């Protein structure tokens, strides 16, 4: 440029020859410059306009460095502010300036600035450092124009057109603004430019075309106040000058381009940030929802397991039955909703992970102890505790039933023995034999022998009482203390009876030699009556004995034994009549011989009346026993019907569940066609399964009837209610997971832009190389699949791919992993670098951003989101309130920690 921005002919020719081809737009500028310079050669108005415009333009940049200039040719003479201006404009560091005040110091600084300008491809043919140092105004203005042309105008392009063309295209046909009267005719051009991009600042319809100075001043005031564009021109100079300086005009208008272009970039950047933040906020909401649901489910499991693990036994059957009813309520009412929550939690977790992969975010890691595997482990512990609790309940009920039976049996036998033993010690302690006759002594001896026989006969009963007491202790009977006390008294009394019996026998034997007469009939009666009496007592005891059976065979066995007992009654009746005939013979002899002795039998405590009474009692108990056995037989038949009824349903439901599991497994491999059709088919499967639920409920009702009847085994089926429950829950979980896999595929397809044909091709390729047809490919199958699709695989590359599709090293590749890999190859997702670049635009190229800038450019909610989470910026040039958007953007994609 020649001094003052007016190139002379030779200088212009030299610059054109040395500058080479600078582009179509720049050549246009240079040609027009020569024309403008010749027109203004004798008009000094250009110098005034350029001074004001270029000074304002320089100050608009120098104020960023905290300085400004007053006189353009004087303030650049030492080169210091010139170098500072270039550093602010370019954002680059120039060589260190020379702070000396000598002329050669100033020339050196200016040369550094000119060298830097030349390094940017600008030909400075006619500008010399000495002229700038000397304050040559035209050279200084020419140099500033060169800087403006290079850094503010030359690089401006809109759809590959130059600045002037851009200005022409800014005006609409309705405004009818011509290029030739952009400023001068009516001043509407600049207003139209502002209205075109910011209609909120100027109401174009209210402008007066007859007031050009007012229109231009209005536009400049609005630009300075709202667009941060300083006033670089005077409206009077523009309107009153026949041909205003186009360099000044273009310098001023270029500021509008940068302002409006920056606004568009800021809007684009804000939109990108809003999109990224919206995805991140939704993901965080899903993560918080997962954490909440997982915490609630784990807390429920934590509270439930101790209840199921509580093995404190109850003392009565009623209390244990209450516990069993509570357990049934838990199985019917409390657990099923938790099964659904667990399944839904797994589905939500898989959906969240898919969304994170699609949005290029790091995988979600739940809080410690809340992983899906942790929940599955806690659920498994719950299931184990539940199974053990049910078994314990049933065992406890059996134990209490056994205890009640044993306790009643103990009481009956103890009462019978205590009645028999009552007064025996006092009898054995009598010394009546001392004053008795020989006959009486013999009677006493025989009576004592009969007592010993009776005592021996009761030995088994005492042993049975002790054995029952021991078993009650072993089974932890709640009233074992009273049982032990009663048993101990019986045993102590039994030992005493044995000792006293031995002593009395010895005493009677000492006097036996003195007594020789004995009544053989009484003796025979005593000998036969005592065993028969014991037989009747045993019969009565057996006929009243309680029984517990669990099958028809067992009750039939008892009925058979009872029938056998009844067959012995005629023989027993004959023995009874024989015994009674002995007593009749005794009475006949006494009567016949008029004997004065008592008719009572001195050798036996069993009387004829007692025999008659007990015999009548036996005859009464036989039909009662018949009735109780027949009632039990009817109950066992009813239990057998319940077993068969349950088995008939279980043998249908069990195979049905297994068949449905196999169908679902096959469908997940063999289904083809659109994913929506597959989804509809799986939904139909799910609906069919749900419709089958009433069969499960009916089976649960039959199972409850069986449990209430205390039926614990069923030989007609191998299926238990627990098997059916586990199979049913597994079937519901499997169909839900299969549906979720297809939903994930649809989500992946839609998010990644995959066509249905591509998805079908992926499915066909996967099924082709799935040799085992189990929905999985091993490493060799997957390698063959990749090779068939044209991948050139080395070991390192294949290992890298395997780390993506099989991160846990299980040795297999699922169809979902295969789909993720194939879509990842062509996915176009946001990156941390793109978000950082967007924030840099909003921050006007600063390495930090302020809260006010975020509130101005972003919606309030997302601006507050950024302000809350961005760390403070502590790098070079930091100011109070500076926020580090680089660290924040990296953290969004898991590349750093906030």
C-alpha positions in Angstrom: 0.0 0.0 0.0 1.3 3.5 -0.8 1.3 6.3 1.8 -2.2 7.1 3.0 -3.7 4.0 1.3 -3.4 5.8 -2.2 -1.2 3.5 -4.3 0.6 5.3 -7.1 0.6 3.7 -10.6 4.2 2.2 -10.4 3.7 1.1 -6.8 0.4 -0.6 -7.6 2.0 -2.3 -10.6 4.9 -3.5 -8.5 2.6 -4.8 -5.7 0.4 -6.6 -8.3 3.4 -8.3 -9.9 5.0 -9.3 -6.5 1.7 -10.2 -4.8 0.8 -12.9 -7.3 -2.7 -14.3 -7.5 -4.4 -13.5 -4.2 -7.9 -14.7 -5.2 -10.7 -13.3 -7.1 -12.2 -11.2 -4.3 -8.9 -9.7 -3.2 -8.1 -8.7 -6.9 -11.5 -7.0 -7.0 -10.6 -5.1 -3.9 -7.2 -4.0 -5.3 -8.7 -2.8 -8.6 -11.4 -0.8 -6.9 -8.7 0.7 -4.5 -6.8 2.2 -7.4 -10.0 3.7 -8.8 -10.9 5.1 -5.4 -7.4 6.5 -4.9 -7.4 8.4 -8.2 -10.8 9.8 -7.4 -9.7 11.0 -4.0 -6.3 12.2 -5.0 -7.1 15.9 -4.4 -9.9 15.4 -1.8 -8.6 15.2 1.9 -12.0 13.9 3.1 -10.8 10.3 2.8 -8.0 11.0 5.4 -10.5 12.3 8.0 -12.8 9.4 7.5 -10.0 6.9 7.6 -8.4 8.4 10.7 -11.7 8.2 12.6 -12.7 4.8 11.3 -9.2 3.1 11.7 -8.7 4.7 15.1 -12.0 3.4 16.4 -11.4 0.0 14.8 -7.9 -0.3 16.5 -9.3 0.8 19.9 -12.1 -1.8 19.6 -9.3 -4.4 19.8 -6.8 -2.6 22.0 -9.4 -2.2 24.8 -9.2 -5.9 25.2 -5.6 -5.4 26.4 -6.6 -2.4 28.6 -5.3 0.4 26.3 -6.2 2.6 23.3 -4.7 5.2 20.9 -5.6 8.9 20.5 -3.5 9.8 17.4 -3.1 7.0 14.9 0.2 8.2 13.4 1.8 9.2 16.7 0.8 6.3 18.9 2.1 3.6 16.6 5.5 5.3 16.0 7.5 3.2 18.6 5.9 0.0 17.4 4.8 -1.2 20.9 1.1 -0.7 20.5 1.3 -1.9 16.9 2.8 -5.2 18.1 0.1 -5.3 20.9 -2.6 -4.7 18.3 -1.4 -7.6 16.2 -1.2 -10.0 19.2 -4.8 -9.1 20.2 -6.1 -9.6 16.7 -4.3 -12.8 15.9 -4.2 -14.4 19.4 -0.5 -15.2 18.8 2.6 -14.1 20.7 5.0 -11.8 18.7 8.7 -11.5 19.4 9.6 -9.6 22.5 9.5 -5.8 21.8 12.4 -3.5 22.3 11.6 -1.0 25.2 14.4 1.4 24.2 13.5 5.0 23.2 16.1 5.4 20.5 15.0 5.6 16.8 16.6 2.2 15.9 14.7 0.6 18.8 11.4 1.9 17.3 12.3 0.8 13.8 13.2 -2.7 15.1 9.7 -2.9 16.7 7.9 -1.8 13.6 9.9 -4.2 11.5 8.9 -7.0 13.8 5.3 -6.1 13.3 5.7 -5.7 9.5 7.5 -9.1 9.3 4.7 -10.7 11.2 2.1 -9.2 8.7 4.2 -10.4 5.8 4.4 -13.9 7.3 0.6 -14.0 7.0 0.9 -13.8 3.2 0.4 -10.0 2.9 2.8 -8.2 0.4 4.0 -5.0 2.0 5.8 -3.5 -1.0 5.8 0.2 -0.4 5.5 0.4 3.4 8.8 1.1 5.3 9.4 1.0 9.0 11.2 4.4 8.9 8.1 6.1 7.5 5.9 4.7 10.3 8.4 5.8 12.9 8.5 9.2 11.3 4.7 9.5 11.7 3.9 9.4 7.9 0.1 9.5 8.2 -0.6 8.0 4.7 1.8 5.2 5.3 0.4 4.5 8.7 -3.2 4.5 7.4 -2.1 2.3 4.5 -0.5 -0.2 7.0 -3.7 -0.2 9.1 -5.8 -0.8 6.0 -3.6 -3.7 5.1 -4.1 -5.2 8.6 -7.8 -4.6 8.4 -8.0 -6.2 4.9 -6.0 -9.2 6.1 -7.6 -9.9 9.5 -11.1 -8.4 9.2 -12.2 -8.5 5.6 -10.1 -10.9 3.4 -11.2 -14.1 5.3 -14.9 -13.2 5.3 -16.9 -15.4 3.1 -20.6 -16.4 3.0 -21.2 -19.3 0.7 -17.9 -18.6 -1.0 -18.6 -15.0 -1.9 -16.8 -11.8 -1.0 -17.8 -9.2 1.6 -19.3 -6.9 -1.0 -21.5 -9.6 -2.4 -22.5 -10.5 1.1 -23.6 -7.0 1.7 -25.7 -7.0 -1.5 -27.5 -10.2 -0.5 -28.4 -8.9 2.9 -31.2 -6.8 1.5 -34.6 -8.1 0.6 -36.6 -7.1 -2.4 -39.3 -5.6 -0.2 -36.8 -3.1 1.3 -35.8 -2.1 -2.3 -32.3 -1.0 -1.1 -29.8 -0.6 -3.8 -26.0 -1.1 -3.4 -25.2 2.2 -4.8 -27.1 4.1 -2.1 -26.1 1.9 0.8 -25.3 4.9 3.0 -25.7 8.1 1.0 -29.2 8.3 -0.5 -31.4 7.9 2.5 -29.4 6.1 5.2 -31.7 3.1 5.2 -29.0 0.6 4.1 -27.3 0.3 7.5 -30.7 0.1 9.2 -31.8 -2.6 6.8 -28.6 -4.5 7.6 -29.4 -4.5 11.4 -33.1 -5.2 10.8 -32.2 -8.2 8.6 -30.5 -9.9 11.6 -31.9 -8.2 14.7 -35.5 -7.1 13.8 -36.1 -6.6 17.5 -33.7 -3.6 17.5 -35.2 -1.5 14.6 -38.7 -1.1 13.4 -37.9 -0.7 9.8 -41.4 0.3 8.8 -41.2 3.5 10.9 -38.0 4.9 9.4 -38.1 8.1 7.4 -36.2 7.9 4.1 -36.0 11.7 4.0 -33.8 11.7 7.1 -30.6 10.0 6.1 -28.5 11.5 8.9 -31.0 10.5 11.5 -31.3 7.0 10.1 -27.5 6.5 10.0 -27.0 7.9 13.6 -29.9 5.6 14.8 -28.2 2.6 13.2 -24.7 3.5 14.7 -26.1 4.2 18.2 -28.0 0.8 18.2 -24.8 -1.0 16.9 -22.7 0.6 19.6 -25.2 -0.1 22.4 -26.5 -3.6 21.5 -23.9 -5.1 19.1 -20.7 -3.8 20.8 -19.6 -2.1 17.5 -18.0 1.3 18.2 -19.0 4.4 16.2 -16.3 4.7 13.5 -17.9 7.2 11.1 -19.8 10.5 11.3 -23.2 10.5 9.6 -22.7 14.1 8.3 -19.4 13.2 6.6 -21.0 10.2 4.9 -24.1 12.0 3.7 -22.4 15.3 2.7 -19.5 13.7 1.0 -20.1 13.0 -2.7 -18.1 9.7 -2.6 -17.4 8.5 0.9 -14.2 6.5 1.5 -15.1 2.9 0.8 -12.3 1.5 2.9 -13.8 3.2 6.0 -17.2 2.0 5.0 -16.0 -1.6 4.5 -14.1 -1.5 7.8 -17.2 -0.5 9.6 -19.5 -2.9 7.9 -17.1 -5.8 8.4 -17.7 -5.4 12.2 -21.4 -6.1 11.5 -20.5 -9.3 9.7 -18.4 -10.5 12.6 -21.1 -9.6 15.1 -23.8 -11.4 13.2 -21.7 -14.3 12.2 -20.6 -14.7 15.8 -24.3 -14.7 16.9 -25.1 -17.4 14.5 -22.1 -19.5 15.7 -23.2 -18.9 19.3 -26.7 -20.0 18.5 -25.4 -23.2 16.9 -23.0 -23.8 19.8 -25.9 -23.3 22.3 -28.1 -25.7 20.4 -25.4 -28.4 20.5 -24.8 -27.8 24.2 -28.5 -28.0 24.9 -28.8 -31.2 23.1 -25.8 -32.8 24.9 -27.0 -31.5 28.3 -30.6 -32.8 27.7 -29.2 -36.3 27.0 -27.0 -36.0 30.1 -29.9 -34.8 32.3 -32.2 -37.6 31.2 -29.4 -40.2 31.8 -28.9 -38.8 35.3 -32.6 -39.0 36.0 -32.6 -42.6 34.9 -29.5 -43.3 37.1 -31.2 -41.7 40.1 -34.4 -43.7 39.5 -32.4 -46.9 39.3 -30.6 -46.0 42.5 -33.9 -45.4 44.3 -35.6 -48.5 43.0 -32.5 -50.6 43.8 -32.3 -49.2 47.3 -35.9 -49.9 48.0 -35.7 -53.5 46.7 -32.5 -54.2 48.6 -34.0 -52.7 51.8 -37.1 -54.9 51.4 -34.8 -57.9 51.0 -32.7 -56.9 53.9 -35.8 -56.6 56.1 -37.4 -59.9 54.8 -34.4 -62.2 55.1 -34.0 -62.0 58.9 -37.8 -62.8 59.2 -37.3 -65.9 57.0 -34.1 -66.9 58.8 -35.8 -66.7 62.2 -36.1 -70.3 63.4 -37.5 -69.6 66.9 -40.0 -72.4 67.4 -43.4 -71.9 68.9 -44.8 -73.9 71.8 -48.2 -74.7 70.3 -49.6 -75.9 67.0 -51.9 -72.8 66.9 -48.9 -70.5 67.0 -47.0 -72.5 64.3 -50.2 -72.5 62.1 -50.2 -68.7 62.4 -46.6 -68.5 61.2 -47.5 -70.8 58.2 -50.5 -68.5 57.4 -48.2 -65.4 57.5 -45.8 -67.2 55.2 -48.6 -67.9 52.7 -49.6 -64.2 52.8 -46.0 -63.4 52.0 -45.9 -65.7 49.0 -49.3 -64.6 47.7 -49.3 -60.9 48.4 -45.9 -59.4 49.3 -43.4 -61.3 47.1 -45.1 -61.2 43.6 -44.9 -57.3 43.3 -41.2 -57.5 44.3 -40.6 -60.1 41.5 -42.0 -57.6 39.0 -39.9 -54.8 40.5 -36.8 -56.9 40.2 -37.5 -57.7 36.6 -38.3 -54.0 35.8 -35.1 -52.9 37.5 -33.1 -55.2 35.2 -34.9 -53.9 32.2 -34.4 -50.2 33.2 -30.7 -50.9 33.8 -30.3 -52.5 30.3 -32.2 -49.6 28.7 -30.0 -47.0 30.5 -26.8 -48.7 29.4 -28.0 -48.8 25.8 -28.9 -45.1 25.9 -25.4 -44.3 27.3 -23.7 -46.3 24.6 -25.8 -44.6 21.9 -25.0 -41.1 23.3 -21.3 -42.0 23.5 -21.4 -41.8 27.3 -19.5 -44.0 29.7 -21.3 -47.0 31.1 -23.4 -46.5 34.3 -21.8 -47.9 37.4 -24.4 -48.0 40.2 -23.4 -47.3 43.8 -21.5 -50.0 45.7 -23.7 -52.9 46.5 -26.4 -51.9 44.0 -25.2 -53.6 40.8 -27.7 -55.9 39.0 -25.5 -58.8 40.2 -25.7 -57.6 43.8 -29.5 -57.5 43.5 -29.5 -61.0 42.0 -27.3 -62.2 44.8 -29.5 -60.7 47.4 -32.5 -62.2 45.7 -30.8 -65.6 45.6 -30.2 -65.3 49.4 -33.8 -64.4 49.8 -34.9 -67.4 47.8 -32.6 -69.7 49.8 -33.9 -68.3 53.1 -37.5 -68.7 51.9 -37.0 -72.3 50.9 -35.4 -73.1 54.2 -38.1 -71.3 56.1 -40.9 -73.3 54.5 -39.1 -76.6 55.2 -38.6 -75.5 58.8 -42.2 -74.6 59.2 -43.4 -78.0 58.0 -40.8 -79.8 60.1 -41.9 -77.8 63.1 -45.5 -78.6 62.5 -44.7 -82.3 62.3 -42.6 -82.0 65.4 -45.3 -80.3 67.4 -47.8 -82.8 66.1 -45.6 -85.6 67.2 -45.0 -83.8 70.6 -48.7 -83.4 71.2 -49.3 -87.1 70.4 -46.4 -88.2 72.7 -47.5 -85.8 75.5 -51.1 -87.2 75.4 -49.8 -90.7 75.3 -47.5 -90.0 78.3 -50.4 -88.6 80.3 -52.6 -91.6 79.6 -50.0 -94.2 80.5 -48.9 -92.2 83.5 -52.4 -91.9 84.7 -53.0 -95.6 84.2 -49.9 -96.5 86.1 -50.5 -94.0 88.9 -54.0 -95.4 89.4 -52.6 -99.0 89.5 -49.7 -98.0 91.9 -52.0 -96.0 94.2 -51.8 -97.5 97.7 -49.4 -100.3 96.8 -46.7 -99.1 99.0 -49.0 -99.1 102.1 -50.1 -102.6 101.3 -46.5 -103.8 101.0 -45.7 -102.2 104.3 -48.5 -104.0 106.3 -47.5 -106.8 108.8 -50.8 -108.5 108.8 -49.2 -111.9 108.4 -48.0 -111.8 112.0 -51.4 -112.4 113.4 -52.8 -114.4 110.5 -53.5 -118.1 110.3 -51.6 -120.5 108.2 -54.2 -120.2 105.6 -54.1 -116.5 105.7 -50.4 -116.5 105.5 -50.4 -118.8 102.5 -53.0 -116.5 101.1 -50.8 -113.6 101.7 -47.9 -115.4 100.1 -49.9 -116.3 97.0 -51.4 -112.8 96.9 -47.9 -111.5 97.0 -46.8 -113.7 94.2 -49.8 -112.5 92.2 -48.7 -108.9 93.0 -45.2 -109.7 91.8 -46.7 -111.0 88.6 -48.7 -107.9 88.2 -45.6 -105.8 89.0 -43.7 -107.5 86.3 -46.5 -107.0 83.9 -46.3 -103.3 84.6 -42.6 -103.1 83.9 -43.1 -102.5 80.2 -45.5 -99.7 80.9 -43.0 -97.9 83.2 -40.3 -98.4 80.6 -42.6 -96.9 78.0 -43.3 -93.9 80.2 -39.6 -93.3 80.6 -39.0 -93.7 76.9 -41.7 -91.3 76.0 -40.4 -88.8 78.5 -36.9 -89.1 77.0 -38.3 -88.5 73.5 -40.2 -85.5 74.7 -37.0 -84.1 76.0 -35.1 -84.8 72.8 -37.8 -83.1 70.8 -37.6 -80.0 73.1 -41.2 -80.3 74.5 -42.1 -76.9 76.0 -43.5 -78.5 79.3 -40.7 -81.0 79.6 -40.0 -80.0 83.2 -43.4 -81.2 84.4 -43.1 -84.4 82.4 -39.7 -85.1 83.9 -41.0 -84.4 87.4 -43.9 -86.8 86.9 -41.7 -89.5 85.3 -39.2 -89.2 88.1 -41.9 -89.7 90.7 -43.2 -92.8 88.9 -39.6 -94.2 88.6 -38.9 -93.5 92.2 -42.1 -95.1 93.3 -41.4 -98.1 91.0 -38.0 -98.6 92.7 -39.6 -98.4 96.1 -42.3 -100.9 95.0 -39.5 -103.3 93.9 -37.7 -103.0 97.2 -40.8 -103.3 99.3 -42.0 -106.3 97.3 -38.7 -108.1 97.9 -38.8 -107.4 101.6 -42.5 -108.7 102.0 -41.7 -111.9 100.0 -38.8 -112.6 102.4 -41.1 -112.1 105.4 -43.9 -114.3 104.0 -41.4 -117.0 103.1 -40.1 -117.0 106.7 -43.6 -117.8 107.9 -44.6 -120.0 105.0 -43.3 -123.1 106.9 -45.8 -122.3 109.6 -48.7 -122.0 107.2 -49.6 -124.9 104.9 -53.2 -124.6 104.0 -54.2 -122.6 101.0 -57.3 -122.5 99.0 -56.4 -123.8 95.5 -59.4 -122.3 93.9 -58.5 -118.8 95.2 -55.0 -119.4 94.0 -56.1 -120.5 90.6 -58.5 -117.6 90.3 -55.8 -115.2 91.2 -53.4 -116.7 88.8 -55.8 -116.6 85.9 -57.6 -113.4 86.8 -54.5 -111.2 87.0 -53.2 -111.9 83.5 -56.7 -111.6 82.1 -57.1 -108.3 84.0 -53.8 -107.1 82.5 -55.0 -108.2 79.1 -58.2 -106.2 79.5 -56.3 -103.1 80.7 -53.9 -103.5 77.8 -56.8 -103.9 75.4 -58.5 -100.8 76.8 -55.3 -98.9 76.5 -54.8 -100.0 72.9 -58.4 -99.3 72.0 -58.0 -95.7 73.3 -54.5 -95.2 71.9 -54.2 -92.3 69.5 -52.8 -92.8 66.0 -51.3 -90.7 63.2 -51.2 -92.0 59.6 -50.4 -90.4 56.3 -51.7 -92.8 53.7 -54.5 -95.3 53.0 -52.0 -98.2 53.4 -51.2 -97.1 57.0 -54.8 -96.8 58.1 -55.6 -100.1 56.3 -52.8 -101.7 58.4 -54.4 -100.4 61.6 -57.8 -101.7 60.5 -56.4 -105.1 59.8 -54.7 -105.2 63.2 -58.0 -104.2 64.8 -59.9 -106.9 63.0 -57.4 -109.4 64.2 -57.9 -108.1 67.7 -61.7 -108.5 67.4 -61.1 -112.1 66.2 -59.5 -112.9 69.6 -62.6 -111.7 71.6 -64.4 -115.1 71.6 -61.4 -116.7 73.1 -61.1 -114.0 75.7 -64.7 -114.3 76.5 -64.2 -118.0 77.2 -61.3 -117.2 79.5 -63.5 -114.7 81.3 -66.2 -117.2 81.9 -63.7 -119.7 83.1 -62.3 -117.3 85.6 -65.8 -116.4 86.8 -66.6 -120.1 87.1 -63.7 -120.5 89.5 -65.1 -117.8 91.8 -68.5 -119.4 91.5 -67.0 -122.7 92.5 -65.4 -121.0 95.6 -68.7 -119.6 96.7 -70.4 -123.0 96.0 -67.8 -124.8 98.2 -68.2 -122.2 101.1 -71.9 -122.5 100.8 -71.9 -126.2 100.5 -69.7 -126.7 103.5 -71.0 -123.8 105.5 -67.6 -122.3 105.8 -67.1 -119.2 108.0 -64.4 -117.7 106.0 -64.9 -114.7 103.8 -65.8 -115.4 100.2 -63.4 -112.8 99.1 -60.2 -114.1 97.4 -57.2 -113.4 99.7 -54.8 -114.0 96.8 -56.0 -111.5 94.3 -56.9 -107.9 94.2 -59.0 -108.5 91.1 -62.6 -109.0 91.8 -65.3 -110.6 89.8 -67.1 -107.2 89.6 -63.9 -105.6 88.3 -63.6 -108.2 85.6 -67.2 -107.7 84.6 -66.8 -103.9 84.5 -63.6 -104.0 82.5 -65.1 -106.5 80.1 -68.1 -104.3 79.4 -65.7 -101.4 78.9 -63.7 -103.4 76.3 -67.0 -104.2 74.5 -67.9 -100.5 74.4 -64.5 -99.4 73.1 -64.4 -101.9 70.2 -67.1 -100.1 68.1 -65.7 -96.7 69.1 -62.4 -97.8 67.7 -64.1 -99.1 64.5 -65.7 -95.7 64.0 -62.5 -93.7 64.5 -60.6 -96.0 62.1 -63.3 -95.7 59.5 -63.3 -91.9 59.8 -59.5 -91.8 59.4 -59.9 -94.1 56.3 -62.4 -91.6 54.8 -60.0 -88.7 55.6 -57.1 -90.5 53.9 -59.3 -91.2 50.8 -60.0 -87.5 50.7 -56.3 -86.7 50.9 -55.6 -89.1 48.1 -58.2 -87.3 45.9 -56.4 -84.0 46.7 -53.1 -85.6 45.7 -54.4 -86.8 42.4 -56.2 -83.5 41.7 -53.0 -81.5 42.3 -50.9 -84.1 40.3 -53.3 -83.9 37.3 -52.8 -80.2 37.0 -49.1 -80.1 37.9 -48.3 -82.7 35.3 -49.9 -80.5 32.7 -48.6 -77.1 33.9 -45.0 -78.2 34.4 -44.5 -79.4 30.8 -46.4 -76.4 29.5 -44.0 -74.0 31.2 -41.0 -76.0 29.8 -42.5 -75.9 26.3 -43.0 -72.2 26.5 -39.4 -71.7 27.7 -38.1 -73.7 24.7 -40.4 -71.7 22.3 -39.1 -68.4 23.5 -35.5 -69.6 23.3 -36.2 -70.7 19.7 -38.0 -67.6 18.7 -35.1 -65.3 19.9 -32.9 -67.1 17.4 -35.2 -68.0 14.5 -37.5 -64.9 14.4 -37.0 -62.8 11.2 -38.7 -59.7 9.7 -39.1 -56.2 11.1 -38.3 -55.8 14.8 -41.8 -54.4 15.4 -43.3 -57.7 14.0 -40.9 -59.6 16.3 -42.0 -57.4 19.2 -45.7 -58.0 18.4 -45.0 -61.8 18.3 -43.2 -61.7 21.6 -46.0 -59.5 23.1 -48.5 -62.2 21.9 -46.4 -64.8 23.7 -46.4 -62.7 26.8 -50.2 -62.2 26.7 -50.7 -66.0 26.2 -48.5 -66.6 29.3 -50.4 -64.0 31.3 -53.7 -65.6 30.2 -52.4 -68.9 31.6 -52.0 -67.4 35.1 -55.5 -68.6 36.3 -54.2 -72.2 36.0 -51.3 -71.3 38.3 -53.8 -69.7 40.8 -56.0 -72.8 40.7 -53.0 -75.0 41.4 -52.0 -72.7 44.3 -55.6 -73.2 45.7 -55.3 -77.0 45.5 -51.8 -76.8 47.1 -53.2 -74.8 50.0 -55.9 -77.4 50.5 -53.2 -80.1 50.6 -51.2 -78.2 53.1 -54.2 -77.5 55.3 -54.9 -81.3 55.2 -51.3 -81.8 56.4 -50.4 -83.9 53.3 -46.7 -83.7 52.8 -46.0 -86.2 50.0 -47.5 -87.0 46.6 -46.4 -90.1 44.7 -48.5 -89.2 41.6 -46.3 -86.3 40.4 -42.6 -85.2 40.5 -43.7 -81.5 40.4 -44.0 -79.6 43.7 -45.6 -76.2 44.0 -42.1 -74.8 44.5 -41.1 -76.2 41.1 -44.1 -74.7 39.5 -43.5 -71.3 41.2 -39.9 -71.2 40.2 -40.7 -72.2 36.6 -43.5 -69.7 36.3 -41.3 -66.8 37.6 -38.5 -67.8 35.3 -40.9 -67.9 32.4 -42.2 -64.4 33.1 -38.6 -63.1 33.6 -37.4 -64.8 30.3 -40.2 -63.3 28.1 -39.7 -59.9 29.7 -35.9 -60.0 29.0 -36.5 -61.2 25.5 -38.9 -58.3 24.8 -36.4 -55.9 26.3 -33.7 -57.2 24.0 -35.9 -56.5 21.0 -36.8 -53.0 22.4 -33.1 -52.4 22.8 -32.5 -53.4 19.2 -35.2 -51.0 18.1 -33.7 -48.2 20.2 -30.3 -48.9 18.7 -31.7 -49.1 15.2 -33.6 -45.8 15.5 -30.8 -44.0 17.3 -28.1 -45.1 14.9 -30.2 -44.7 11.7 -30.0 -48.4 10.8 -32.6 -49.6 8.2 -34.7 -52.6 8.7 -32.8 -54.3 5.8 -29.5 -53.7 7.6 -31.0 -55.1 10.8 -32.2 -58.2 8.9 -28.7 -58.6 7.3 -27.2 -58.4 10.8 -29.6 -61.0 12.1 -29.0 -63.3 9.0 -25.2 -63.0 9.4 -25.4 -63.7 13.1 -27.7 -66.8 12.7 -25.5 -68.1 9.9 -22.4 -68.2 12.0 -24.2 -69.2 15.2 -23.4 -72.9 14.7 -24.9 -74.2 17.9 -28.1 -72.2 17.3 -28.1 -71.0 20.9 -28.1 -67.3 20.3 -24.3 -67.0 20.9 -21.2 -67.0 18.7 -17.8 -68.2 20.1 -14.6 -66.4 19.1 -13.9 -68.6 16.0 -17.5 -68.1 14.7 -17.2 -64.3 15.3 -13.8 -64.1 13.5 -15.3 -66.0 10.5 -18.3 -63.6 10.4 -16.0 -60.5 10.4 -13.8 -62.0 7.6 -16.9 -62.7 5.6 -17.9 -59.0 5.8 -14.5 -57.9 4.5 -12.6 -57.2 7.7 -8.8 -57.6 7.5 -8.1 -59.0 10.9 -4.7 -59.3 12.6 -4.4 -60.7 16.1 -4.1 -57.3 17.7 -7.1 -55.8 15.8 -9.2 -58.9 16.6 -8.2 -58.7 20.2 -9.3 -55.0 20.3 -12.7 -55.9 18.7 -13.2 -58.8 21.2 -12.6 -56.4 24.1 -15.6 -54.4 22.8 -18.0 -57.2 22.1 -16.9 -59.5 25.0 -15.6 -57.1 27.7 -16.1 -59.8 30.5 -14.1 -62.4 28.7 -16.9 -65.0 28.7 -15.8 -66.5 25.3 -19.1 -65.7 23.6 -20.7 -62.8 21.6 -24.4 -62.1 22.0 -26.6 -60.7 19.3 -26.9 -57.4 21.1 -23.1 -57.1 21.4 -22.9 -57.9 17.7 -25.5 -55.1 16.8 -23.7 -52.6 19.1 -20.4 -53.3 17.3 -21.8 -53.1 13.8 -23.7 -49.8 14.5 -20.6 -48.4 16.3 -18.6 -48.8 13.1 -20.8 -46.2 11.3 -22.2 -44.1 14.2 -21.9 -40.3 14.1 -22.2 -39.1 17.7 -21.2 -36.1 19.6 -17.6 -36.0 21.0 -16.0 -34.1 23.9 -14.0 -32.1 21.3 -17.1 -30.9 19.6 -18.7 -29.7 22.9 -15.5 -27.9 23.9 -15.4 -26.1 20.5 -19.0 -25.1 21.0 -18.3 -23.6 24.5 -15.2 -21.8 23.1 -17.5 -20.0 20.6 -19.8 -18.9 23.4 -16.8 -17.7 25.4 -15.4 -15.6 22.5 -12.3 -17.8 22.2 -11.5 -17.4 25.9 -10.2 -20.6 27.7 -13.0 -20.0 30.3 -16.6 -18.9 30.3 -18.6 -16.7 32.7 -21.9 -17.4 34.4 -23.5 -14.4 32.6 -22.4 -15.7 29.2 -24.0 -19.1 30.0 -27.3 -17.4 31.1 -27.3 -15.2 28.0 -26.7 -18.1 25.5 -28.4 -21.1 27.1 -32.0 -21.8 28.4 -32.2 -21.0 32.1 -32.4 -24.6 33.3 -29.4 -25.8 31.3 -27.4 -22.7 32.1 -27.9 -23.3 35.8 -27.0 -27.0 35.2 -23.6 -25.9 33.7 -22.9 -23.3 36.4 -23.6 -25.8 39.2 -21.3 -28.5 37.8 -18.5 -26.5 36.0 -15.3 -26.3 38.1 -13.5 -22.9 38.5 -11.0 -22.1 35.9 -7.5 -21.6 37.3 -5.4 -21.4 34.1 -3.6 -18.3 32.6 -5.7 -15.2 32.3 -8.3 -16.3 34.9 -10.8 -13.7 36.2 -13.2 -13.9 39.2 -16.1 -16.2 38.4 -14.3 -18.0 35.5 -15.6 -21.5 34.8 -13.6 -24.4 33.2 -15.7 -25.6 30.3 -12.9 -27.9 29.0 -12.9 -30.1 32.2 -16.7 -30.1 32.3 -17.0 -31.2 28.6 -14.5 -34.0 29.1 -16.3 -35.3 32.2 -19.5 -35.5 30.2 -17.9 -38.3 28.1 -16.0 -40.0 30.9 -12.6 -38.6 29.9 -11.9 -36.9 33.2 -13.4 -36.5 36.7 -15.2 -33.3 37.7 
